[in-house]
Amino acid sequence: MTPLSAADAVSPAIQRTKTFLFAPFKWGTFLKLSLVAVLTEGLSGNSNYSGGGGHGSRNGPEVYSPFHLSPEWIAAIVAALLLAMLLGFLVFYLITRLRFAFFHCLIHNTKEIGPGWQLYRAQAGRFFRLSVVVGLCFVVVLVLVALPFAAGFWRLWSESRAGGQLDIGLFLSLFLPLIPIILLLVLTAFAADLILRDLMMPHFALDNATAGEAWAAVWTRIKREKGPFVLYAVLRVVLPVAATIAVVIVFIIPVLIFGLAVAGIEAGIHSAIEGAPGILAVGGMVLEGLVGAVAFAIALLAVLCVGGPLSTAIRQYALVFYGGRYPALGDILYPPAAA
């Protein structure tokens, strides 16, 4: 396969997406593949969790302190956190297995998920462990970066509670230096995700490579073509963002109309059964639930119809670009002509 520039790889990726999802077109197959694409690509971003909603500015006995919990509550919270972590690791492992299965579907243009799920079991396990290690290292770096600022924000929070107002000057002096650090961390996380899933994962799957072998192969190619890889990383961000903006512009009015229609129907049913006798009230609640379920099904169908092709095109773009620089992948995507 001839190496393509980051810009030239866009058109073949779109063409492969059309062939994969729509030739031939079957609703059941399309929805299945779209669901897999949304799960594997839609969960690849970094999730930002903020747990600051429980801190108010009120003073009084109704504000509970986490340091006054009973041992039973502490044990229950610790157990719940451990269970949540285990479930999170399990879901992440299943998503990793599904990514390898979807990779198999895309490179061989097959619609069956099962063969890739079984074929790359060992490779997916190694890739999962590598991803966990990289994620834990990132968390450690994040904690080390946050430690110098933690004391200042704690003092700011304590003073704002005692004085009843926020010291804007102190807040800006703490927050402004964080902006470049946050941007650097976001870029680092994106680069790590791109290198792992777009570049190293094919070596895990096709070469049965270890983490060191996959990284060595990727780094050799990056050093050889720094400019094309940098441009690919830029377009890898710009193209999904541009596609998402276009989808929002096209569908924002239909979505608003649909949401208002559903809300109006639900409000009409609720007002109709308000004060009604028992059997009518139960029937009305069932009807409300049915309308909500139908609305959710329609929304899910819309997400799959739009997000499935977009997510598939993103992965096809990564494969087409790197396939020109990795012969084992490129020869599968575009088999060489027989002599």
VENFEN-V532717 format. One record per backbone hydrogen bond with DSSP energy under -0.5 kcal/mol. NH is the residue of the N-H (numbers start at 0). CO is the residue of the C=O. If there is no record, write none. Layout:
nh:NH co:CO
nh:NH co:CO
//
This chain:
nh:8 co:4
nh:9 co:6
nh:11 co:7
nh:12 co:8
nh:13 co:9
nh:14 co:10
nh:15 co:11
nh:16 co:12
nh:17 co:13
nh:18 co:14
nh:19 co:15
nh:20 co:16
nh:21 co:17
nh:22 co:18
nh:22 co:23
nh:24 co:21
nh:25 co:23
nh:29 co:25
nh:30 co:26
nh:31 co:27
nh:32 co:28
nh:33 co:29
nh:34 co:30
nh:35 co:31
nh:36 co:32
nh:37 co:33
nh:38 co:34
nh:39 co:35
nh:40 co:36
nh:41 co:36
nh:41 co:37
nh:42 co:38
nh:43 co:40
nh:48 co:46
nh:53 co:50
nh:54 co:51
nh:55 co:53
nh:62 co:59
nh:63 co:61
nh:67 co:64
nh:68 co:65
nh:73 co:69
nh:74 co:70
nh:75 co:71
nh:76 co:72
nh:77 co:73
nh:78 co:74
nh:79 co:75
nh:80 co:76
nh:81 co:77
nh:82 co:78
nh:83 co:79
nh:84 co:80
nh:85 co:81
nh:86 co:82
nh:87 co:83
nh:88 co:84
nh:89 co:85
nh:90 co:86
nh:91 co:87
nh:92 co:88
nh:93 co:89
nh:94 co:90
nh:95 co:91
nh:96 co:92
nh:97 co:93
nh:98 co:94
nh:99 co:95
nh:100 co:96
nh:101 co:97
nh:102 co:98
nh:103 co:99
nh:104 co:100
nh:105 co:101
nh:106 co:102
nh:107 co:103
nh:108 co:104
nh:109 co:104
nh:116 co:112
nh:117 co:113
nh:118 co:114
nh:119 co:115
nh:120 co:117
nh:123 co:119
nh:124 co:120
nh:125 co:121
nh:126 co:122
nh:127 co:123
nh:128 co:124
nh:129 co:125
nh:130 co:126
nh:131 co:127
nh:132 co:128
nh:133 co:129
nh:134 co:130
nh:135 co:131
nh:136 co:132
nh:137 co:133
nh:138 co:134
nh:139 co:135
nh:140 co:136
nh:141 co:137
nh:142 co:138
nh:143 co:139
nh:144 co:140
nh:145 co:141
nh:146 co:142
nh:147 co:143
nh:148 co:145
nh:149 co:145
nh:149 co:146
nh:150 co:146
nh:152 co:148
nh:153 co:149
nh:154 co:150
nh:155 co:151
nh:156 co:152
nh:157 co:153
nh:158 co:154
nh:159 co:155
nh:160 co:156
nh:161 co:157
nh:162 co:158
nh:163 co:159
nh:167 co:165
nh:170 co:166
nh:171 co:167
nh:172 co:168
nh:173 co:169
nh:174 co:170
nh:175 co:171
nh:177 co:174
nh:178 co:174
nh:178 co:175
nh:179 co:175
nh:180 co:176
nh:181 co:177
nh:182 co:178
nh:183 co:179
nh:184 co:180
nh:185 co:181
nh:186 co:182
nh:187 co:183
nh:188 co:184
nh:189 co:185
nh:190 co:186
nh:191 co:187
nh:192 co:188
nh:193 co:189
nh:194 co:190
nh:195 co:191
nh:196 co:192
nh:197 co:192
nh:197 co:193
nh:198 co:193
nh:198 co:194
nh:199 co:194
nh:200 co:195
nh:202 co:198
nh:202 co:199
nh:203 co:199
nh:204 co:200
nh:205 co:201
nh:206 co:202
nh:207 co:203
nh:208 co:202
nh:213 co:209
nh:214 co:210
nh:215 co:211
nh:216 co:212
nh:217 co:213
nh:218 co:214
nh:219 co:215
nh:220 co:216
nh:221 co:217
nh:222 co:218
nh:223 co:219
nh:224 co:220
nh:225 co:222
nh:228 co:224
nh:229 co:225
nh:230 co:226
nh:231 co:227
nh:232 co:228
nh:233 co:229
nh:234 co:230
nh:235 co:231
nh:236 co:232
nh:236 co:233
nh:237 co:233
nh:238 co:234
nh:240 co:236
nh:241 co:237
nh:242 co:238
nh:243 co:239
nh:244 co:240
nh:245 co:241
nh:246 co:242
nh:247 co:243
nh:248 co:244
nh:249 co:245
nh:250 co:246
nh:251 co:247
nh:254 co:250
nh:255 co:251
nh:256 co:252
nh:257 co:253
nh:258 co:254
nh:259 co:255
nh:260 co:256
nh:261 co:257
nh:262 co:258
nh:263 co:259
nh:264 co:260
nh:265 co:261
nh:266 co:262
nh:267 co:263
nh:268 co:264
nh:269 co:265
nh:270 co:266
nh:271 co:267
nh:272 co:268
nh:273 co:269
nh:275 co:272
nh:280 co:276
nh:281 co:277
nh:282 co:278
nh:283 co:279
nh:284 co:280
nh:285 co:281
nh:286 co:282
nh:287 co:283
nh:288 co:284
nh:289 co:285
nh:290 co:286
nh:291 co:287
nh:292 co:288
nh:293 co:289
nh:294 co:290
nh:295 co:291
nh:296 co:292
nh:297 co:293
nh:298 co:294
nh:299 co:295
nh:300 co:296
nh:301 co:297
nh:302 co:298
nh:303 co:299
nh:304 co:300
nh:305 co:301
nh:306 co:302
nh:307 co:303
nh:309 co:305
nh:310 co:306
nh:311 co:307
nh:312 co:308
nh:313 co:309
nh:314 co:310
nh:315 co:311
nh:316 co:312
nh:317 co:313
nh:318 co:314
nh:319 co:315
nh:320 co:316
nh:321 co:317
nh:322 co:318
nh:323 co:319
nh:323 co:320
nh:324 co:321
nh:325 co:321
nh:328 co:325
nh:329 co:322
nh:329 co:325
nh:330 co:326
nh:331 co:328
nh:332 co:328
nh:333 co:329
//
